[in-house]
């Protein structure tokens, strides 16, 4: 990796109060939540996440395990940390006072439940550091650290430091073995690596970095998962540890963060190998991974109700890992996969009416979203809350648009306003406003799936190559307009090993599904793609996008309820 720091963008790190600068700087820096506005489909789904999920969270149940231990189940303590993380992101975007009042109250109660020695779990004293206890503390840290930075709250950071001190005093050489104190070959507990790196960043305490190194070294113990070594030698997540998707990717996120603060090249290569392996061999066309919560063999991607497709936690962790690699590299391939996941699996797991969440989301079957308290109902709101940070930001020499949506965003170079009906339409109108610099390069992601992409600037037509970033350098001035025209290419996706002789249809970034409610008869023949056209939604359907082809009605997978994505040929 090239190691350099952009003077124009260094302010982004300082704003978060980092005591230790990263040795490896991000090449793509997302626009902060506060400096952007997102409308359209993505904006509407984020509003549903706020109103239906975050504001409706079961406060007493999330806190009871801390205030009256033991908790009702082993990992009940993870939910408050996930909530605080999603709530902080959402508040920074919306500044909704209801949400602030709620999360302030919940954070105060969580901090008040901390023991004098720093313990902040939901286990009885005789069961400390078993099963999911360290995992719970991981999410405590994630929630408290985000809250401390969002609200500039010193007590939350102090509570996080007490947790970090307790963990580093409890586990390590000559002390408790963190692998033995965990599930899934130690991968659950050692995923505390991610927030421990952040705690080191914010405080500069060497003991936290030493603990992070211990976590990585523990993977090579005789009872450890051999995580990085296995990925170096096999390049396969399926052949690593017990192939548990959520926990393994959680560990890899921590490795990316440790690489950034240390600059040690040996850390990043296994992560890149794992990411490519998941994308090439274990990723559903909707942008998720895992069946029955585990990575499967090469191209083994069963998609029915009984196959427990795409655990919501795995979807969000894949999103978080991919986002970190986008930031680190600025690579269009990572933005491509973020778009696939967001517009299909992430939104597809959310009920667009009330914010309920699916634990699993089949491609052929029926979605079963619900409220309640479980890992995926808590994870998915975190993923949805991250959408603004996936969408746009800046490279070293200019703004960058990674996902297309109506709205606006600020950069050190200019404010850019976006007007579009994407993903329903492929036309985007970008306008330069409040230009702070005259000469800069505007980067536009050209989707891999489009057959044509053209940007029109001052009557000059510039063609983009699919799967890349299109750089447009100009002496920009306020009011300049960039008109983007991209073909929302319709294509067939083969059913692979699990659905030979079947295909799926995709249009633009969206996978389409034949919704049962709109197709009273069984579908037994492939529609002709040339006949696919937009249709007015029936009175019985409240989605805005409906398509028909040869008498078959399709909707985006994100809107479908009971559906078939894989359509058999006659």
TIVEXPA-408641 format. One record per residue (C-alpha): residue in one letter; z, x, y. Coordinates in steps of 0.25 Angstrom, whole numbers, padded with zeros to 4 digits, always signed. Each point is the difference from the previous one (the first is absolute). Layout:
// TIVEXPA-408641
AZXY
...
This chain:
// TIVEXPA-408641
X+0000+0000+0000
X-0003+0005+0014
X+0013+0001+0008
X-0001-0003+0014
X+0007-0009+0011
X-0007-0008+0010
X+0006+0001+0014
X-0004-0013+0004
X+0006-0007-0012
X+0013+0008-0002
X+0007-0010+0009
X-0001-0010-0012
X+0010+0009-0008
X+0009+0002+0012
X+0001-0015+0002
X+0007-0001-0013
X+0010+0010+0003
X-0004+0010-0011
X+0009+0013+0000
X-0009+0007-0009
X-0015+0000+0003
X-0010-0001-0012
X-0007+0013-0004
X-0012-0008-0004
X-0004-0010+0011
X-0007-0013-0002
X-0015+0000+0003
X+0000-0016+0002
X+0012-0005+0009
X+0001-0015-0001
X+0002-0007+0013
X+0015-0004+0001
X+0003-0015-0002
X+0004-0002+0014
X-0013+0004+0006
X-0009-0009-0008
X-0004-0015-0002
X-0006-0005-0013
X-0006-0014-0001
X-0009-0007-0010
X+0003-0001-0014
X+0009+0012-0001
X+0008-0005+0012
X+0001-0014-0006
X+0005+0006-0013
X+0011+0009+0007
X+0005-0012+0008
X+0002-0008-0014
X+0007+0013-0005
X+0009-0001+0012
X+0003-0015+0000
X-0001-0004-0014
X+0006+0013-0007
X+0008+0009+0010
X+0007-0011+0008
X+0003-0008-0013
X+0006+0011-0008
X+0013-0003-0007
X+0010+0008+0008
X+0013-0003-0008
X-0007+0004-0013
X-0006+0013+0005
X+0014+0004+0005
X+0010-0006-0010
X-0002+0012-0010
X+0005+0010+0011
X+0011-0008+0005
X+0005-0006-0013
X-0004+0010-0011
X-0005+0000-0011
X-0014-0006+0004
X-0006-0011-0008
X-0010+0009-0007
X-0003+0015-0001
X-0009+0002+0012
X+0004-0011+0009
X+0004+0010+0011
X-0015+0004+0002
X-0003-0013+0008
X+0007+0003+0012
X-0006+0013+0003
X-0014-0006-0003
X+0003-0011+0010
X+0005+0009+0011
X-0013+0009-0002
X-0009-0012+0001
X+0008-0007+0011
X+0000+0013+0009
X-0015+0001-0001
X-0002-0014+0003
X+0009+0000+0012
X-0007+0012+0006
X-0013-0008-0001
X+0005-0013+0005
X+0014+0002+0007
X+0004-0014-0006
X+0014-0002+0005
X+0004-0008-0012
X-0004+0011-0010
X+0008+0010+0009
X+0013-0009+0000
X-0002-0001-0015
X-0002+0014-0004
X+0011+0005+0010
X+0010-0009-0007
X-0004+0005-0014
X+0000+0014+0003
X+0014-0001+0006
X+0005-0006-0013
X-0007+0010-0008
X+0006+0012+0007
X+0014-0007+0000
X-0001+0000-0015
X-0001+0015-0002
X+0011+0007-0007
X+0008+0011+0007
X-0007+0010-0009
X-0014-0005+0004
X-0003-0009-0012
X-0008-0012+0003
X-0004-0006-0013
X+0003-0013-0008
X+0006+0006-0012
X+0015+0000-0004
X+0007+0014+0001
X-0001+0002-0015
X-0015-0003-0001
X-0003+0009+0012
X-0013+0009-0001
X-0005-0008-0012
X-0014-0007-0002
X-0005-0004+0014
X+0011+0005+0009
X-0007+0012+0006
X-0012-0009+0002
X+0008-0010+0008
X+0005+0011+0009
X-0015+0004+0002
X-0003-0013+0006
X+0013+0000+0008
X-0005+0013+0006
X-0014-0006+0002
X+0005-0012+0007
X+0011+0007+0008
X-0009+0012+0005
X-0011-0010+0005
X+0011-0009+0007
X+0006+0013+0006
X-0013+0004+0006
X-0005-0014+0004
X+0013-0004+0007
X+0005+0014+0004
X+0012-0003-0008
X+0009+0012-0002
X+0009-0007-0010
X-0011-0003-0010
X-0004+0014+0001
X+0014+0004-0003
X+0001-0009-0012
X-0013+0006-0005
X+0006+0014+0002
X+0013-0004-0008
X-0009-0005-0012
X-0008+0014+0001
X+0013+0008+0000
X+0005-0008-0012
X-0013+0001-0008
X-0001+0015+0002
X+0015+0002-0004
X-0001-0008-0012
X-0013+0005-0006
X-0006+0013-0003
X+0002+0013-0008
X+0015+0000-0005
X+0002-0014+0004
X-0006-0014-0005
X-0014+0000-0006
X-0008-0009+0008
X-0010-0002-0011
X+0011-0005-0010
X+0005-0009+0011
X-0014-0008+0001
X-0010-0009-0007
X-0014+0003-0003
X+0001+0015-0004
X+0008+0002+0013
X-0012-0004+0009
X+0008-0012+0006
X+0012+0008+0005
X-0009+0012+0005
X-0008-0008+0008
X+0011+0001+0010
X-0008+0012+0004
X-0008-0008+0011
X+0012-0004+0009
X+0007+0013-0003
X-0012+0008+0006
X+0001-0010+0012
X+0015+0002+0002
X-0003+0015+0000
X-0011-0002+0011
X+0010-0008+0008
X+0012+0009-0001
X-0005+0014-0003
X+0011+0001-0010
X-0004+0011-0011
X+0009-0006-0011
X-0010-0012+0000
X-0012+0009-0002
X+0008+0007-0011
X+0002-0013-0006
X-0014-0004+0001
X-0004+0013-0007
X+0010-0003-0011
X-0006-0014-0003
X-0014+0007-0002
X+0006+0010-0009
X+0007-0010-0008
X-0013-0006-0005
X-0002+0013-0008
X+0013-0001-0007
X-0001-0003-0016
X+0004-0014+0003
X-0009-0002+0012
X-0014-0006+0002
X-0007+0013+0003
X-0007-0008+0011
X-0008+0011+0008
X-0002+0009-0012
X-0006-0011-0008
X-0009-0004+0011
X-0005+0014+0002
X-0003+0002-0015
X-0005-0014-0004
X-0004-0006+0014
X+0004-0014-0006
X+0011-0009+0004
X-0002-0007-0013
X+0004+0013-0008
X+0012+0003+0010
X+0014-0004-0003
X+0001-0015-0005
X-0012-0004+0009
X+0009-0009+0008
X-0009-0003+0012
X+0010-0004+0011
X+0010+0011-0002
X-0010+0011-0002
X-0008-0003+0013
X+0014-0001+0007
X+0003+0014-0004
X-0014+0005+0004
X+0002-0006+0014
X+0012+0009+0001
X-0008+0012-0004
X-0010-0003+0011
X+0011+0000+0010
X+0007+0012-0005
X-0014+0007+0000
X-0001-0003+0015
X+0013+0006+0004
X-0001+0012-0009
X-0015+0003+0000
X+0001+0004-0015
X-0014-0002-0006
X+0005-0001-0014
X+0006-0013+0003
X-0012-0008+0006
X-0011+0003-0011
X+0007-0008-0011
X+0001-0012+0009
X-0015+0001+0004
X-0003+0001-0015
X+0009-0013-0003
X-0007-0008+0011
X-0014+0003-0004
X+0004-0003-0015
X+0006-0014+0004
X-0012-0003+0009
X-0011+0004-0010
X+0007-0004-0013
X+0011-0010+0002
X-0003-0008+0013
X-0004-0015-0001
X-0011-0005+0009
X+0010-0007+0009
X+0007+0013+0003
X+0012+0000-0009
X+0005+0007-0012
X+0009-0002-0012
X+0000-0010-0012
X+0014-0004-0004
X+0005+0010+0010
X-0006+0012-0006
X-0013+0008+0002
X-0010-0003-0011
X-0010+0009-0007
X-0013+0004+0006
X-0007-0013+0005
X+0009-0009-0007
X+0002-0011+0010
X+0004-0013-0006
X+0000-0011+0010
X+0006-0013-0005
X+0013-0007+0002
X+0006+0006-0013
X-0003+0014+0005
X+0010+0001+0011
X-0011+0006+0010
X+0003+0008+0012
X+0015-0001+0002
X+0003-0002+0014
X+0008+0012+0001
X-0011+0009-0006
X-0010-0006+0010
X+0009+0003+0012
X+0003+0014-0005
X-0014+0003-0002
X-0003-0005+0014
X+0011+0009+0005
X-0005+0012-0007
X-0014-0002+0004
X+0004-0002+0015
X+0008+0014-0001
X-0013+0007-0005
X-0008-0007+0011
X+0009+0005+0010
X+0001+0014-0006
X-0015+0002-0002
X-0007-0010+0009
X-0009-0003-0012
X-0009-0012+0000
X+0002-0002-0015
X+0015-0003+0002
X-0004-0010+0011
X-0010-0007-0009
X+0011-0002-0011
X+0010-0005+0011
X-0010-0011+0004
X-0003-0004-0015
X+0015-0001-0002
X+0003-0008+0013
X-0011-0010+0000
X+0002-0003-0015
X+0012+0003-0008
X+0010+0001+0011
X-0004-0013+0007
X-0003-0006-0013
X+0015+0001-0005
X+0004-0007+0013
X+0000-0016+0001
X-0007-0001+0013
X+0008-0013+0003
X+0014+0004-0001
X+0001+0015-0003
X+0004-0001-0014
X-0003+0012-0009
X-0006+0002-0014
X+0007+0010-0009
X-0013+0001-0008
X-0014-0004+0005
X-0011-0002-0011
X-0015+0000+0003
X-0003-0011-0011
X+0012-0010+0000
X+0010-0006+0010
X+0008+0006+0011
X+0015-0003-0001
X+0006+0003+0014
X+0014-0003+0002
X+0012+0003+0009
X+0013+0005-0006
X+0005+0015-0001
X-0008+0009-0009
X-0006+0014+0002
X-0014-0005+0004
X+0004-0011+0009
X+0007+0011+0008
X-0011+0011-0001
X-0012-0009+0004
X+0006-0003+0014
X+0001+0015+0002
X-0015+0002-0004
X-0004-0011+0010
X+0009+0006+0011
X-0008+0013-0001
X-0014-0006+0003
X+0001+0004+0014
X+0002+0015-0004
X-0012-0001-0009
X-0010-0005+0010
X-0002+0009+0011
X+0005+0012+0008
X-0006+0014+0004
X-0005+0013-0005
X+0002+0013+0008
X-0012-0003+0008
X-0001-0015+0001
X+0003-0014-0004
X-0002-0004-0014
X-0003-0014-0006
X+0003-0001-0015
X+0001-0015-0002
X-0007-0011+0008
X+0007-0011+0006
X+0001-0007+0013
X+0011+0006+0010
X+0002+0012+0008
X+0007+0014-0001
X+0004+0011+0009
X-0003+0015-0002
X+0002+0013+0008
X-0015-0002+0004
X-0002-0015+0003
X+0004-0014-0003
X-0010-0006-0010
X-0002-0015-0001
X-0007-0006-0012
X-0006-0014-0001
X-0005-0004-0014
X+0000-0011-0011
X+0002+0011-0011
X+0000-0001-0012
X-0008-0013+0001
X-0010+0007+0009
X-0005+0014+0001
X-0002+0001+0015
X+0011+0007+0008
X+0000+0002+0015
X+0009+0011+0005
X+0003+0002+0015
X+0005+0013+0007
X+0012-0004+0009
X+0009+0008+0008
X-0007+0013-0003
X+0010+0012+0001
X-0010+0011-0003
X-0015+0000+0003
X-0006+0008-0012
X+0005-0004-0014
X-0005-0003-0013
X+0002-0014-0006
X+0001-0001-0015
X-0005-0012-0007
X+0002-0002-0015
X-0013-0004-0007
X+0004-0007-0013
X-0005+0005-0013
X-0004-0014-0004
X-0010-0003+0011
X-0015+0002-0001
X-0002+0002+0015
X+0009+0004+0012
X-0004+0001+0014
X+0007+0003+0013
X-0007-0003+0013
X+0005+0008+0012
X-0008-0002+0013
X-0012-0004-0007
X+0001+0012-0010
X+0000-0004-0014
X+0008+0009-0009
X+0000-0002-0015
X+0012+0002-0009
X+0001+0006-0014
X+0008-0009-0009
X+0013+0006-0005
X+0002+0009+0013
X+0005+0000+0014
X-0011-0001+0010
X+0004+0009+0012
X-0006-0005+0014
X+0002+0010+0011
X-0002-0005+0014
X+0004+0001+0015
X+0007-0013-0001
X+0004-0009+0011
X+0007-0013+0002
X-0008-0012-0005
X-0009+0008-0010
X-0003-0009-0012
X-0003+0005-0014
X-0007-0011-0008
X+0002+0002-0015
X-0009-0007-0010
X+0003+0001-0015
X-0006-0007-0011
X+0010-0008-0008
X-0006+0004-0013
X+0001-0009-0012
X+0000+0008-0013
X+0004-0002-0015
X+0011+0008-0006
X+0000+0002-0015
X+0011-0005-0008
X+0002+0013-0007
X+0007+0002-0014
X+0009-0012+0001
X-0011-0010+0005
X-0013+0005-0006
X-0012-0009+0004
X+0008-0006+0011
X-0001+0003+0015
X+0008-0002+0013
X-0007-0003+0014
X+0005+0008+0012
X-0005-0003+0014
X+0004+0011+0011
X+0014+0004-0003
X+0004-0013-0007
X-0001-0003-0015
X-0004-0014-0002
X+0006-0010-0010
X-0004-0013-0006
X+0011-0009+0004
X+0003-0010-0011
X+0003-0011+0010
X-0014+0001+0006
X-0007+0002-0013
X+0002-0012-0009
X-0008+0005-0011
X+0001+0013-0008
X-0009+0011+0005
X-0008+0006-0011
X-0012+0006+0007
X-0001+0011+0011
X-0004-0006+0014
X-0012+0007+0006
X+0005+0009+0011
X-0012-0003+0009
X+0005-0014+0001
X+0014+0003+0005
X+0003-0007+0013
X+0011-0004+0009
X+0004-0014-0001
X+0009-0010+0007
X+0014-0001-0006
X+0002-0013-0008
X+0011-0009+0005
X+0009+0004-0012
X-0001+0015+0004
X+0007+0005+0012
X-0006+0014+0000
X-0010+0004+0010
X-0010+0008-0009
X-0007-0007-0011
X-0013+0004-0007
X-0010-0006-0010
X-0010+0005-0009
X-0008-0008-0010
X+0010-0011+0001
X+0012+0009-0002
X+0011+0000+0011
X+0007+0013+0003
X+0011+0004+0010
X+0006+0013+0003
X+0010+0005-0011
X+0011+0001+0011
X-0001-0015+0002
X-0002-0005-0015
X+0011-0006-0008
X-0006-0004-0014
X-0012+0008-0002
X-0010+0009-0007
X-0005+0013+0005
X-0007+0005-0012
X-0011-0009-0003
X-0007+0000-0014
X-0015+0001-0001
X-0006-0011-0008
